[in-house]
Amino acid sequence: MMKTSKLLLAAASLALAASAAFAEDDKIVIGGALSMTGIQAPLDTPGYNGAQVAVKYLNDNGGVLGKQVEFINIDGKSDPVTVGNVAVELIDKGAQVIVAPCDFDFGSPASREAQSAGLVGISTCASDPLYSSWSLGDKQFTLSMWNTTMGATAADFAFTEKGWKTAYVVTDQFIAYTKSLSKYFVEQFKADGGEIILEDTYTNGDNNFSAQLARLQALGKKPDVIFVSSYGTDIGVIIRALREVGYDAPILGGDAYDDPAMHEALGEKFGNDVYFVTHTWMGTGADPEMEKFIGLYKEMFGNDPDTSFVSTGWDTIMMIAEAIKAAGTTEGGALAKALEDGQFKLLTGDLDYGTAEEGHVPNKAAALIELKGGKPTFVGWRKPESLPKP
C-alpha cells in the first residue's frame, strides 16, 4: 500500500511540474515581470493591457512562425528583488523572451536574469541610458527613447521654439530616471544658450515643497520655464505648490507626466501650461495605425486608452514578433541580431537600434503633449538634431 502511495505521489508531482512549465513546442511564450501593484503600476499596467491586445491580434492572425503566442505576466510588485525573482521563475518555466518593467531601477533585475539565461529582454519603456547593452548585456533592449532624447526635446522646445531663456529645475532624487532626465535637460538647455537660475532637489514622498519654494523666492526673480523631474503623485504636489504661490511659468517634464490620475488631480485650475515629452499620442495625428489599435483596445477593454504607456506594451510584443519572424527563432543571439538589424515602424515612432557596442541606443523621436484645463493635447513629434552624450 505504501509503495502504491509513493507511486501516486510521484505521478502527482510530475503532473504538477508539467502544469507549472508553460512552454510548449506549439507556443511562443513571452514572460513578463510588469508591476500590477505599487508605484510602478501606473506605467506598467497600461503596458500590460497593450501587450494583451497585441497577443490577441497576433493569435487571431496566425500567430508567429505558425505558433500561438502566450504572454505570462507575474506581478513584479514595484520591487526590484521581486522583479528579479519573477524573471527567474518565468525562465525556469520556459519563457523564451522576457518583458521587463518600464524603468531601470525596477526593470533591470529582470533583464539581468534574461541575460544570464541567454535570452532577449526588453523593457517596455525604461528611458535612462543605463538601460543599455553596456550595463545589462548584449541581448538587452528598451523600447523607449533614452532620456538624452527626452531631456533634449524638452530643452529645445523651451529655448528654441518658445524662446524661454531662463529655467528653474527640480530633480526628484527617487530613481535613476528622475535624476538623469534633469541632467540631460540642463545640458541641452545650456548648450542651446539658456540659463539655469536655480537647480534644486526633492525627495519622493515628502509631499512638502516649502523649503524649495523658499529658496526659489529668495532669488527675487521668476524663471521663464520650470522643469520638474519627478515621479508618481508627487508631480502634482509640486506643480500645485508652485502655482498656489504665484509661479505661473510653463512647466515641463518627462513621460511620468503621462498619467490620467495626475491630470485629474491638477484639474482645470492647475492643469494648464504644462508640457511633457512622452512616447506617442493616443489619437489622430500620431500614427496611421493608431486608429486601428484604439479600436482593438476598445474591443477588448470597453474604453479608449488614456495614456501612451498602453502603446508601449503593444509595440513591445509586436516588435518581438517581427524580430522572431526575421530570426526564425527565439534563440537569444539570433533574436538580438534581428532587433539590431531591424527597422521597426511602431505606434511610439520609428525605431532603429544601435549595435551592442553602441549600447543598443534606441534611435527614436519623441511626442510632445500639452495639458489644457487638465486635458492632454498633441503638440507634435520632435527629434533633436543633437543630443547630450549618455
Buried (B, 14 or more C-beta within 10 A) or exposed (E): EEEEEEEEEEEEEEEEEEEEEBBEEEBBBBBBBBBBEBBBBBBBBBBBBBBBBBBBBBBEEEBBBEBBBBBBBBBBBBBBEBBBBBBBBBBEBBBBBBBBBBBBBBBBBBBBBBBEBEBBBBBBBBBBBBBBBBBBBBBBBBBBBBBBBBBBBBBBBBBBEBEBBBBBBBBBEBBBBBBBBBBBBBBBBBBBEBEBBBBBBBEBBBEEBEEBBEEBEEEEEBBBBBBBBBBBBBBBBBBBBBBEEEBEBBBBBBBBBBBBEBBEBBBEEBBBBBBBBBBBBBBEEBBEBBEEBBEBBEEBBEEEBBBBBBBBBBBBBBBBBBBBEBBEBBBBEBBBBBBBEBEBBBBBBBBEBBEBEEBBBBBBBBBBBBBEEBBBEBBEBBBBEEBBEB
